[in-house]
């Protein structure tokens, strides 16, 4: 939720933003307040014949010093009633969480899975999956097609952008996907 990007998107496209519960107030100064829909975990909103569901992620929330876990975080599943597309945001790997999503959403045709911001592992493991774990997510949810996301844009952690791609390619060979 890069607020500068939110402002640019709002100015150029005037979209409706879907955000986890508690994030509407953060965005209030960035965009048209009436074009923000907040979702609770496992809540579904219907928008232009699409079902959009916010599902839990393994993470936390904080934008400022004193707002730790005052808003939700999560992943989005978009469905047209038949096929689903998953957009995974910041999340650590949790086999049980992702396998339960794969059982609940049984026709995932595509997913965007983050592969960046994962080093040092002892600090980032609980909140950000690495490229190897991205392939585990792909298999846990039984996605037909996955796209690597959340990499190569913002330098947030110790790994280089090239390392993210190299680790992704190594995992791709490892899992034969």
Secondary structure, 3 states (H helix, E strand, C coil): CCHHHHHHHHHHHCCCEEEECCCHHHHCCCCCHHHEEEECCCCEEEECCEEEEEECCCCCCCCCCCCCCCCCCCEEEEECCCCEEEECCCCCCCHHHHHHHHHHCCCEEEEEEECCCCCCHHHHCCCCCCHHHHHHHHHHCCCCCEEEECCCCCCCCCCCHHHHHHHHHHHHHHHCC
